[in-house]
Amino acid sequence: MSQVSEQQKVQPLKAPKGVAEYVPPQSSRFLAVRDALTRQAHLAGYQHIELPLFEDTNLFARGVGESTDVVTKEMYTFADRGDRSVTLRPEGTAGVVRAVIEHNLDRGQLPAKLVYSGPFFRYERPQAGRYRMFHSVGVEAIGIDDPALDAEVIALADRSYRSLGLSGFRLELTSLGDKDCRPQYRAKLQEFLNKLPLDEETRRRAEINPLRVLDDKRPEVREMTADAPLMIDHLSPACQEHFETLTGLLDDMGVAYTLNPRLVRGLDYYTKTCFEFVHDGLGAQSGIGGGGRYDGLLSILGGQDLSGVGFGLGLDRILLALDVEGVGFGNDRRVDIYGVALGAEAKQKMALIINQLRRTGVSADMSYGDRGLKGAMKGADRAQARYALVMGETELANSTVAVKDMLSHEQHTVALPNLVTHIRNLLK
């Protein structure tokens, strides 16, 4: 039989370009960070909601805004087998609001406080911190327009970052006004922009949503708009009072912030409070999370005329920020107990011991195959086990197990009938 040529060998497949993928041991850190963020939300009374990965395309066209880059350039949209247009979710708020309306959560106790996590999808140019599939943890508090709720959401995000050990970030904050004061400001801004030599695409954006032009990162556009009128200077008395109450509460809570009147996030539904957390150690992709208030989004999507406020925290960028700051968050230990059995009979006995430990809630694994003692102990090291259980001919004959402390390397012997209780006491 002739040998298969190199060209005929099946080439291994790779993950799609721009996907944030986590494998052991990095995946344990990913889970630890995600769980820590959701834990902070649960402490504040937010309840879990699990959302579909894809939705009717109209949800995002109506809810996110047809002028946004998300809708016009970045969505993964396709026709399903029923010829329905569906889109992989590019963000979380619109889906949460749809679910709140559909399941009548806006008819119960308000605010409806919800937390979610998972992957989201945008077709972008992949680079460090910017992926086509990325992961977020988000919260939404829906049904009440109260600056104290805005302060709660912002303080929750700040506290979540600090619970991980992060410190090198800052909070940028502004107000985007509401339906009463934004139209007058919009007219003033458009009048200003119409006098500028903008390119055709930017001019079209200025007609649809002129605030988006202030968010343009190109130096030439930023220079041209340096003297543009700002929303923060044209707030109605009600919006001004809302913003001053919010900043006063943040001051009292000890949540530091920087006013950034040019802050415009990439989604059209924001009103009043708008904020972003920035980490300068990440370079161009410095935003690690943000959010704001969204008056009117529920009614746009067919619900009551109620307000909401929320945020999305980017897990992928948070992990990069932890690396930049040298913060070791999470436990790399795979199991607490690792069994090492020498010989077929000892292996059968060890399998029963490991199973019994697992049934009592102890994390445990064991060496498989025909490894010798040295190779099996390397497995215990790689698992970063706290204790190794060693069973050979002597232990089998005496119905005992040798318990080795993997940190101190001290070893003692325990009778089999007492082993489970002994291990549980050691791990307390």
N, C-alpha and C positions, 0 to 999 in steps of 0.2 A: 504494500500500500504506500503510495507516494505521500510525502509530507505536505501539509497544507502551507502554501506560501504566506508570507507576511501580509500581502495585499488581500488574501482571502479570509484572514482572521476577522471575526466580528469585533468592531470597534465599540468600546464602552460608551454608553450614553452619558450626557452631562445635564445638569439642571439648566433650565432656561436662563438666558442672560438677564442679569439685573434682579435676581431673586435672593432675598436674605434667607439663608439656610443655616440651621444650627444643628450640629451633631455633637455627640459626646466627645470631650467633657464640657464643651462650651454650652451645650443645651441645658445643663443643670443650672448654669448661671442665668440663662435666659428665663427659665421657669422661676427661679428665685426672685428675680427682679419683677417679673409679671405678677407673681403672687403677692409680693410686698406692696406693689401699687394698688392692687385690688383690695388688699387687706385694709389699707388706709381709707378707701372709699366705704367699705363695710362698716368701719368704725364711725363714719359720719352718717350712717343710716341708708346708704345706697344699696339697692337690691340688684341682683344679677339679671341681665337680659341677654338671651342668645339670639343673634340675628342671622338671616340668610346671607350667604356669600354673594348671591346675585339677586337683583331686583328688576322690576319693570323699568326700562330706560327712562320713561317719563318722570319717575320719582326724582332722579338726579337732574334732569333737564329743568324741571319746575323748581325743585328744592334748592339745588346748589347754585343755579344761575347759568343761563345760556351764553353769557358773555365771558365766563371764566375759562381759563386754560384747561381746567379739569374737564369741563364738558366739551369744549371745542377741539381739544387736542389729545387728551390723556386717557379717556375712558376705554376700557375693553368692552366693546359692544358687539353683539352678534345676534343672529336670528336662531331661535331654538327649533326643534323639529316641528313645532306647531306654528312656525313662522311668526313667533312673537319676538319683539325686540327686547332683549335682556342685557343687563350690564353687570359685570363684576363690581362690587361695591368699591368706590374710590374714597369714601369717607363714611363716618358712622352716624352723624346726627340725623340726616334725612331718613335713614332706615329706622332709627329709634322713634322719631316723630310719627312715621307711618304706622309703626307697631302700636304706639300709644293711642292713636286714633282708632285703629282697627279693633283693638281689644278693650276700648273704652276706659283706659287708664286715666284719661283726662276727666272722667266722670266720678272718680273716687277721691280719696284724700289727696290734697295738693299741698306742696308740689309732689309730683311723681318723681322719685329719685332713683335713677337707674345707672348701673355700671356695666360695661361690656369690654371685651378684649378680643383680639384676633387679627387675621391678616386682611389687608386692603390692597387695592390694585390700581396702579396708574402707569400708563405707558410714558415713561420719561427716559432721558438719557442717563444710563446708569453711571454712578460715581460713588465715592465713599460717602455713606450716609443718605444717599438718594437711590431708592430701589424701585423696581416695578412691582414687586410684592413686598410690602412692609408691614410691620406689626405695631399696633397701638393699644393702649388702654384708655378708655374714655368714660366720662360721666355726663349725664344730662339731668338737670332739675327743671321740670316742666310744669307750667301752670300758674306761677306766681311771678309778678314783676316787683322785685324787692331788692334794693341794693345790698341788703344784708345777705341775700342769697348769692349775689355775685361775689361778695367778699368771702363767703364760705367756700365757694368753688375755687377761687384763686388761692386762698389759704390752704385748701386741700391739696392742690397741685404743688405748692411750695413745700408743704410738709412731706409730701410723697417723695420729692427729690431728696430732701434732707434725710429722710428715713433710710435712704440707700447709702448715705455718706457723701453725697455730692455737695459741693459748696461754691464751685467756680461758675455759677450761672447768675443771670440777672433777669428781672421781670420788667418788661416794657408794657406800658399801659396808655390807653387813650379812650375817648368816646367818639362814636361815629354818628351820634344824633339819632333821631327817629323820623317818622313819617311827617311830623309837624314842622321840623326845622331843616331836614335834609333837602327838600325840594328847592328852597331858596338858596341854600349853599351850593347845591348842584348847578343851579343856573349861573351863579357867580364863578364857579370853577370852570364851567364850560366856556363862559365868556373869556376867561383868562387863557384857556387852552386853545381856543380858536385863533388866537393871535400868534401862536407858536408855529414854527416850521416842522410840524410832526410828520412822520412817515404815514403812509396810507393806513396800515394796520393799527397803529397807535391812535390815529385820528378816529378810526371806526370804533375802537375801544372807548375813546372819550365820549362818543355819542351814546353808547349803550350804558356804560358805567364809568364816569370820569374819575371816580375815586381810584379805580384800578391803575390809572396813569401815574398816580403818586407812588404806587408800589413798584414801578418799573425800576429795575436795578442797573440799567445801562447808564454810565456816567454822563453821556451827552443829554439824556432825558432828565436825569436828576439835576443837572446844571440848569436846564431850561425851566424846570419847575421849582427852582429854589425859592422863588418869591410867590409861589401859588398860595391863594387863600386856603386856610386850614379849617377843617370842621370844628375843631376844639374851640375856635374863636367865634363860632356862629351857632352855638348851642342855644336852644330855647331855655327859658327859665326852669322848666321842669327837668330837662335833660341835664342842665347845669347843676341843679340840686341833687339829682340822682348820682352824678359823678362825684360831687363833693362829699356826699354821704359815704359813697364807696371808698374814696381815698382816706377819709377820716377813720373808717373802720379798719382799713388795712394798716394805717398808722398805729392805731390802738392795739392791733394784733401783733405788731412788730414784723409785718411783712414788708420788706423793702421793695421799692419799685422806682422806675425811671419813666417820666412822662415822655412819650414819643408821639407827637401829633401827626406824624406822617405814616404811622402804622396802619396798614391795610392788609388784612389777611386775604388769602386767595379764594374765599367763598363769599357769594353775594348776600347771604342771609343775615349777616351780622348787623346789629343795631346797638346803640348805646355802648355798653362796655365791650372793649376789644383788648386782648392781651396776648403776649407771646413771651415764652421763656427762651432765653438765648444763652448759648455756651460758646464763648469766643475761641475755645481750644479746638473747635471742630472745623475751623476754616469757613469755606463758603456755605456749607450746609450747617449753619450754627443754631437753627431753631430746633429745640428739643421738645417743644409742646406749646400749645396755646389754645385759645378759644374765645368765647364771648357770649353776649346775649343775642337772641334772635326773636324779636317781636315780629309777629305776622307769619312765621313759617308754618305754624299749625293751620292757619286759615288758607294759606296758599296750597297746602296739601289736602284740603277738604275737611279740616277739623274746626274746632271752636277758635275764636279769636283770642288765644292765650299766648303768653310769652314763655320763653325758656332760656336757660343758660347752661353752658357746659364747656368741656375741654377734651382734647385728645393729646395724649402723651406718647411720643415716639419711642418705642422700646429699642429699636435698632440704634438710634442716635444716643439714647441713654447709655447703652452698653459701650458705645464708643467714648462717651464722656467719662464713664467710670475708668476706662483704660487710660485716657488722657490724664486724669487726676491720680491714677495709681491706686484706685480704691478696689480692694478685693471684697466683693459682696457675693454672698452665697457660699454653700458648702459643696466642695468637690467630692465628698465622700459618697461612694456609690452604695455601700452597705455597711452596717455596723459589725456584722459577724461574717467570717469567711471560713468555710470548712475545708480541711485538708485531710484526705483519706488515702492511706497507703495500702493497696490491695483491694481485690474485688469484694471480699466480705466486709471490709471496713467501709468501702464506698456505699454499699447497700445500707449499712447502719447510719452512716453520715447523712445520706439522703433523707432518712426518716427524721433525724435530729433537726436538719435544716427546715424540713416541712413543718415540724412541730413549733419551731421558733417563729416561723412566719405566721402560723395560726394564732400565736399570742401577740402579734403586732411588732415583732422584731424584724428589722431588715436584714436579710441573710442570703448568702450565695455560697457556692462551693466549687472546688476544682473538678473539672470533667476531663475525660480522656485518660491517658496513661502517664501523666506527668509524675516525676519523682518529687521528693520533698522540696528540693531547691526550686524547681520550676513552679510548683504549686504555691510556695510562699511568695514568689514574684507576683502571682495572681492576687494574693492578699494585699500586697503593696500597691499594685495598680488600682485595686478597688478602694484603696485608702481605708481599709477596714480598721475598726478600733481594736478588735480581738480576732485571733485566729484559733480555730478549734482543730487540734491535730489528733488523729486516731490511726495507730499502727497496730502491729501484732500484740504488743504489750498491753496497750489500752483495751484492745478487744478481749484479751484473756482476763483482764481485771474489771471489765465493765466500767471503764473510766474514759475521760477525755482530757487531753492536755490543753489548757487555756493559756494562750500566749498574748501578752499585752504588746501591741505593735508599736507603741511609743517607747515604753521603758525596756522592752524585750524580756521582761520578767515572765516566768512561766510557772503555773501551778496545776495540780491535778484535781479533777472534780468527778465524783461518782455520777454515773448516768442518771439515776433517779432524781438527783438534785440539780441537774445541769440547767434546765430552763429557768428555775427560780433564781439560781446563782447568776445567770447571764442578765436577767432582768434587773437584779439588784446592782450589778456592775454598771449598767447603762443608765441608772437613775441620775 
